[in-house]
């Protein structure tokens, strides 16, 4: 299927074409017609499957037809609720991109910054509002938000909102919206609390599920290094220096750990920055922009902060700390190998993390290559890894398919053997 087969307006088709998109991803192919038909929708899709476009494109199409060339005052007709500031910014950029040839306006609001510019824009009127729960409820309480004309409500990254304690806020937000709205819920996983939320607020929803959370993209090459815990920083430096790596996203389990990794790399003259919840919004955005602009070669992030990182050609992801939740591993390595590009995911496993690695192997059922030829192996004994299924998982997790490929990852791929 091609995007032109989805009965989208010429304005949207033009914007999509200019982005290099030709074929919709599975989540887009299945979700867009359902959203255009006015159905409530539950979408289960992991990071990197192109789900933002799966709801942004049909919403723009619908609102462009509704608003048209009307000169009436702008009213909020679509509301997208998402857990983090980075995700809100990313979604806002997507709406700007896909709707650039329409007369629709959008505003992204979040906490941690002055509300004055946000309120000024709201008073002028907007068609689409992207918001984090806290700032949204705060501005509504102050009387700056009116949802009487709302057409579509999107709850994005619902499982992450659950993890961050936002579910009660989400319930309050939903109750502020009209009952005859269209509701779209997207989540990478479907725990009981999310299913209950869907049953509470969605009407006869259609369900779309692609790339289950247990699947890892086949165009992501995965490697595991068994390393002494105290030698992880040395191994990280060794790989970055000897393999001449750049554009590297490193995952740390804690904010404190992320800062320490950055300090260790800087001492060895490796440009690195950390991004996590203790940093201000402006500081986080500056770091993210510097990484995207290749001013910083290594970005060290915690899982929550990384949810807003959307870079098509990110060649390397390194799990400095293994996650204790297997599904988180899938989310992390889904940051590379996006939009049809290839990527390499590297994991460090200390002895105390071996149970985590066994759980990850049971989930992904993919044979991961062990790299034993490195300077910092376990001092005694050999890693007793859980049996891994040799059959490769054939699911992909790229964004909207583009014609370009990442040459950098292909060139560096052979260095890891």
N, C-alpha and C positions, 0 to 999 in steps of 0.2 A: 504493500500500500504506500501511496505517496501522500504528502500533506495536501496536495491539490484535490485528492479524492475525499477529503473530509468536509466538503461543502462550507468552507470558511470564506469570509469576506475577502475581497481582493486586497484590501488594506493590510489584513493580517498575513495573507499569503506572501505579499511583497516583503513584509518585515521578516518573516520566517525564512524566506529564500535568501535574503541578504545576510542572514546569520549562518548560511551554509547548510541549513537543514533540508533534507530531501525526504527521508523516510521517518515516520513517527516511531518512537520506541513502543514496545508492547503496552506499557501503561498508558501512553498517549493514544495509541490506536484503539484501545478498549474504552478508555474513560471519556475521551472527548465527545464521541457521539452520544453517550449517556447524559453527559452534562448539557449538551446542546438540546437534548430531548426534555430537559427539565427534571430529570430524575435525581433523587437523593442518592448519594454514593458513598460506599466504604471502599477506600483504596488501600491495599496493603502492598507496600513496595519499599525496598531498601534504598539506602543512599545511592545516588548516581544513576537512577533509572529514568530521570527526566520527569518526575512527578510535578514539579512546579509548573512546567509548561502544560501538563495534563489538565490543570485547573485554570491557569492564567489565560491560556489561549481561548477556550470556550467562553469564559467570563467576559473577556474583551469583546468577543463576537456578539454575545447577547446584549451587553450594555451599549455597544456601538449602534445596534439596531433600535434599542429603546430610547437612548438619549438623542441619537442622530444629530441633527443640526439645531436642536432645540436651544433657545436662548433663555430658557427658564433658569433659575438659580440652581446651582449644582447641589445634589443631595447624595448622601452615602447610600449606594445601591449594592455594593459588595464589600464585605468585611472579611479579612483574612487574619486569623489569630494564630500566632506562632510563639514558641517559648523564649527565644533569645533575640537579642538586638541584632546580632550578625545575620541570623536567618531573616529577620524582618527587612534588613537592608538588601539582602540578596533577592528576596521576593519582589521588593519594590523595583529593583533594577530590571528584573524580568518583565514586570508589567510595563515599564517604560520602553523596553526593547520591543516587545511584541505589539504594543499599542501606539507606537510612535507615529503611525499614519492615521490615527483616529483623533478625535477631539476630547478623549477621555483624560481626566486628571486623577492622579493618585497621591496619597500622602502616607508616609511611613512614620509611625510614632513609637517611642520607647522611652524608658526611664533613664536616669543617669545624666541627662542633659536638661537644659532649660526648656520649659514647656511653652515659653512665649512665642517662638517662631511657629511651633506646631499649632497653637491656638489661633494665631493670625491667619494661617492657611485654612484652618477649619472654618473660620468666619467667612472666608471668601467662597467656600464650598468646594467639595471634592466628590468624585464619583466612586473612587475605590480607596478604602482605608486598610492599611496593613499595620498591625499593632501587636505589642506584647501585652499580656493580661494586666499587669500592674498599672501601667500608664493608661491603658484603655479605661479601666474602672475608675481611676482617679479623675480623668477628664470628664467622664460621664457624671460622676458625683458632683463635679463643679458646674454641670449644665452645658458643657460645650459639645456634646454628642447627641445626635438624634437618629434613631434607626427606624423611624416610621416608614421610610421608603425602601428599606433594605430588600433586595431581591435574592442575594446569595450569601451564605455564611460558609466559610472554610475553616475547619479546625486542622491545622497542619502540625505534623510531628506530635500527634496526640500522646504517644507513649513517652516521649521526652517531657511533655507537660506533666504527665503523671509522675515521672521520676523527680521532677523539680518541685512537686507539691502544688501545682497550679490547677488541679482538677476542680476544686471548689470554686476558684475564680472563673474557670471556664463555664461551669454550671450557672453562675451568676450572669455571665455575659450572654449565654444562650437565652436566658429568660428575659433579657432586655430586648430581644429581637422579635419581629412579627412571627406569628405561628404559621403563616402561609409561605414562609421563606423556603428556598432550596438549600439543603445542607450537605456539605461534602466533608468527609472525615478521612484524613490520610494518616497512616501510621506504619512504621517499619515492622512492628510486632503487634499482636492482638491479645494482650493480657485480659483477664476477666473484667477488670475495671473499665477498660476501653470498650469492650463489648457491651457492658452495661450502659455506658454513656451513649453508645450508638443506639441501643434499644430505647433509651429514654428520649432522645431528641431527633432521630431520623425517622422518616415515614417510608415504610416499604422500600428500604434502600437496595440498590443494585450493588453487587460485590465484585470487585476486580482485584485479583491477587496475582502478582508476577514476581519473579525472582525471590522465592521464599528466603527468609532471613538466614537459613542454613546454607545458602548457596554463595559461592564466591566466584567472581568473574574469571572466566577461563583465560582472558588476556592479561591477568595479573599473575606474574610469576612469584611464587611464595618460597621464602627461605627461612630456616630456623637455625640460630646459633645458640648452643648450650655454653653459657659463660658464667664465671663466678660473679656473684652479685656486686662485689666491690670493684670489679674490673669493667663494668658496663660502660662507664664514661670513657675509659681508655679504648675499648673496642669501638665505640661510636666515633671517636676521633680517628682511630686507625682506618675505619672504612671511609670516612669522609675525605681524609687526607690522601690515602693511597689509591682510592678509586676516583678521586677528583670529582666527588659528588656535589651537586648543587640542586636547588629547588627540592629540598628534603623536608618533609613533614614528620616530626618526631612526636610520638605520644607518650606522655607521662601520666601516671595514675593520680598524682596530686599536684596542687599548685606549688607547694614548697619544692617538690621534686623537679618541676619544670624550671623554676628559677635557678636551682642548683646546676642543672644540666647546662643552662645558658651560661652561667658563670664559668663552668669548667671549660666550655668551648671557647669562650672569649679569652681566657687565659692563654689559650693556644692559638690565638689570632684567627679564630673561625667566626665570621660575622653571624650572630644568632640572636633571636629574640623569642620571648615567651608571650603566650596569649592565654589568659585564664580569667576567672570571675573577679579576682581582686583588682584587676586593672580597670581604669575608667573607660567609658565608651570611646572617648576621643583617642586614648592611648591604644586601645585595641584596634581601632580602625586605622591608625597610623602604622601600626606594626603589620597589619594585614595588607595594607596598600604597599608597604615597602617590600613585603615578600612577593606579592604579585608582580611588582615592577622589577624584581630581581636585584633589589638593593641589599637584601638580606638573603643569604643562601640557605639558612636553616631556621625553621619555625618550630618551636617546641610548644605543644598544646595539650590541654586537658580535654577530655571527651566532650564536655558541654560546650566549651568555647569553639571546638572544631566543627560543631554542627553548622556553623555559618560559613565555612570555607568551601568555596565552589570554584575550583580551578581545573579546566578541562585537561590541560597538559601537565599535570603534576606527576613526574616520573617515579618518585620514591616516597614510600611510607615506611617508617621504622617504629616498631613497637619497642620502645626502651623498657617499658614495664608491660608485662602481659596483663590483659584485663581478667578480672575474676568472673566476669559474665561472658560466656562464649559468644553470644550474639554481638557483643560490643566489638569483638575481633573482626567480624564481617563488616560492621559499619566502618571501622577504621580503615581497613585495606580497600574499601570501596571508594576511598578518596583518590586512589590512583586507578589507572586503566579506564578512565571515563571518556565518553564521547568517541568511542571507537579506537582510542589510543591504547598503547601497551603500557604496563607499569610493573614495578618490582616492589614487593612487600617483604620486609625483613623483620624478624622477631628475635628478641633476646630472651632467653629462658634461663633463669638462675635455678638452683636446686629447690628453693622454697616455692618456685612457681611451676614446678613440674605437674602438679595436679591440675593447674589451670590449662596447661598445654594439652594434657590428656582429654580434658573436657572439650577443648576447641577441636581436637581431632575427631572426636565422636560426633560433633555437630556437623563439621564441614565435609567429612568423608572424602577428603582429597589428600593425595600423597604429597607431602611437603618436603622439599629437598633439605637435608641436614648438611650444613657447611661446617666441617670439623677442622679444616685447615685454616686456623686463625691463632693468634698469639695468646688468647686468654681462655682456654678451655677449662672445664671443671678440673679441680686439682686431683681428685681421686674418684675412681669408679667411672662408669660410663652411663649416659642417660638412658633410662629404660622407658622409651617412648611407647605410648599406647599404639596398638595395631592401627594402621591407617589403610583405608580402602584405596587401592591403586586406581580405581576408575575415576576419571576426571569428571568434575561437574560441568555440564555443558551450558549452564545458565550464564548469561552476560549481565553486567550491571552498568553499562555505559549510559550517558545522557542521550539527548537527541542525536541521531546519527549524522555526522558531518563527513565531508569528503576528505578532510585532511587527516594525516597520521602523525604520530610523534616520532620523529627520526632520532631524537636524543635517546629515548629509551632503548631503541633498537641498537644504537651504537654502543651503549654501555652494557647491554645485556650480557655479552660474552665475557665481561670482566669478572663475573661472579663465579666462574668455574675454575 
